[in-house]
Amino acid sequence: MHEDETGRLTIRHNGRVIWHRAHAKDEARISQGAIVENKRLGAALGWIAEGQRVRDAENPANPRTTLRTKALIRAAADQTA
């Protein structure tokens, strides 16, 4: 993976650029009804959310985190604060 100054990522293998697409997070929604129906789903999603908060708090210091990801993490932290 290569990242330019603007945060754009390019994936390369053996000198060739590999096409990729980022999927919007808006497409991955779970309805509240589905969570209520499944007793374990709510607890599992809570556990996942907590893990993501911990990961997001640690990632900006990680040298492998891309510029784009760092900007997104900071923007999300500013919205929740």
VOGU-3710 file (C-alpha; in Angstrom, 3 decimals, decimal comma):
1> mhedetgrlt> 0,000/0,000/0,000  1,222/3,468/-0,888  -0,158/6,742/0,426  0,405/10,136/-1,168  0,329/13,553/0,555  -3,431/13,850/0,117  -4,101/10,554/1,883  -5,031/8,681/-1,311  -4,109/5,005/-1,114  -2,774/2,890/-3,953
11> irhngrviwh> -2,371/-0,859/-3,649  0,476/-2,353/-5,682  1,721/-5,887/-6,189  4,655/-6,871/-8,414  4,744/-3,352/-9,858  1,076/-3,367/-10,861  -1,642/-1,204/-9,365  -4,485/-3,278/-7,931  -7,930/-1,749/-8,248  -9,871/-1,355/-4,990
21> rahakdeari> -12,934/0,413/-3,661  -13,819/1,625/-0,184  -17,316/0,683/0,926  -19,456/3,273/2,666  -20,141/2,561/6,314  -23,723/3,738/5,777  -24,447/0,493/3,905  -23,679/-1,620/6,977  -26,625/-0,744/9,221  -28,427/-2,994/11,685
31> sqgaivenkr> -31,928/-2,032/12,739  -32,782/-1,591/16,419  -35,493/-4,250/16,006  -32,908/-6,847/14,998  -30,844/-6,004/18,081  -33,859/-6,302/20,389  -34,890/-9,653/18,848  -31,468/-11,188/19,398  -30,390/-11,094/23,051  -26,720/-11,697/22,273
41> lgaalgwiae> -26,470/-9,236/19,381  -26,801/-6,157/21,612  -24,055/-7,381/23,945  -21,821/-8,347/21,012  -22,265/-4,951/19,347  -21,503/-3,201/22,645  -18,320/-5,241/23,009  -17,303/-4,424/19,431  -18,014/-0,707/19,930  -15,864/-0,627/23,073
51> gqrvrdaenp> -13,015/-2,358/21,234  -13,284/0,193/18,431  -13,131/3,094/20,905  -9,972/1,642/22,463  -8,448/0,995/19,024  -9,305/4,504/17,826  -7,707/6,035/20,912  -4,479/4,103/20,215  -4,309/4,342/16,407  -3,170/7,949/15,917
61> anprttlrtk> 0,137/7,043/17,578  0,539/3,980/15,336  2,992/4,759/12,490  1,099/2,429/10,142  -2,095/4,488/10,408  -2,665/6,449/7,201  -3,098/10,220/7,113  -6,685/9,789/5,912  -7,525/7,404/8,763  -5,984/9,744/11,338
71> aliraaadqt> -8,078/12,624/10,008  -11,239/10,498/10,164  -10,456/9,378/13,730  -9,896/12,959/14,852  -13,109/14,135/13,166  -15,127/11,374/14,830  -13,589/12,146/18,227  -14,451/15,833/17,808  -18,079/14,962/17,013  -18,496/12,758/20,100
81> a> -16,789/15,240/22,427
//
